[in-house]
């Protein structure tokens, strides 16, 4: 369900360069930050980069852009 929100001009201006750099719209960038922040609050023991990588991995799985892991046997 989408709802309209009134956000400050300051937040919108802060978001714009990040949205451009990440190829997201401003609303999608704010959604990403919200999801990242909620996950960080739910898991305070995890480093933020681990959380970012996990969210990316989930998105890749959802988009079916992954390959199964197969360990390489280097033992001789």
Secondary structure, 3 states (H helix, E strand, C coil): CCCCCCCCHHHHHHHHHHHHHCCCCHHHHHHHHHHHHHHHHHCCCCCHHHHHHHHHHHHHHHCCCCCCCCCCCCCC
